[in-house]
Amino acid sequence: MVTILSVVTIMQGCSDTGVSMDPARQKAVVDSLVQVSTEELKDSIATACEQRLENEVKAKADSIFKAMKK
């Protein structure tokens, strides 16, 4: 998120033609970038959590079945 804000700031500073971006438009751009980043992060975390849960449940089930066979 910090990276995105830095990029927006740098791009805005480098393309300064004497006319600054309207604060409302600037807020809208930042909000949009944050929302996209947040959604991507949530998706990534959800995927990692689901994979971890599957692995842990499988390992626990395998352990139980192995103990029952003894």
C-alpha positions in Angstrom: 0.0 0.0 0.0 2.8 2.4 0.8 4.5 1.5 -2.5 1.3 2.4 -4.4 1.0 5.7 -2.6 4.7 6.4 -3.3 4.3 5.6 -7.0 1.3 7.9 -7.2 3.2 10.7 -5.5 6.2 10.2 -7.7 4.2 10.1 -10.9 2.3 13.2 -9.8 5.5 15.1 -9.0 7.2 14.1 -12.2 4.2 15.1 -14.4 3.6 18.4 -12.7 2.8 20.9 -15.4 1.8 23.7 -12.9 -1.7 22.3 -12.6 -2.3 20.2 -9.6 -4.9 17.4 -9.3 -8.2 18.2 -7.7 -8.1 17.0 -4.1 -11.4 15.1 -4.6 -10.0 13.4 -7.7 -6.7 12.6 -5.9 -8.6 11.0 -3.0 -10.7 9.0 -5.5 -7.5 7.7 -7.2 -5.9 6.8 -3.9 -9.0 5.1 -2.6 -9.3 3.1 -5.8 -5.7 1.9 -5.6 -6.1 1.0 -1.9 -9.3 -0.9 -2.6 -7.6 -2.9 -5.4 -4.6 -3.7 -3.2 -6.8 -4.7 -0.3 -8.9 -7.0 -2.4 -5.8 -8.7 -3.8 -4.3 -9.1 -0.4 -7.5 -10.6 1.0 -7.7 -13.0 -1.9 -4.1 -14.0 -1.3 -4.6 -14.5 2.4 -7.8 -16.5 1.9 -6.0 -18.8 -0.6 -3.1 -19.4 1.7 -5.4 -20.0 4.7 -7.5 -22.5 2.7 -4.4 -24.4 1.5 -2.9 -24.5 5.1 -6.2 -25.7 6.5 -6.4 -28.5 3.9 -2.9 -29.6 4.6 -3.3 -29.5 8.4 -6.7 -31.4 8.3 -5.2 -34.1 6.0 -2.1 -34.5 8.2 -4.3 -34.8 11.3 -6.6 -37.3 9.7 -3.6 -39.3 8.4 -2.2 -39.3 12.0 -5.5 -40.5 13.5 -5.9 -43.3 10.9 -2.3 -44.4 11.5 -2.9 -44.5 15.3 -6.1 -46.5 14.8 -4.3 -49.1 12.7 -1.8 -49.9 15.5 
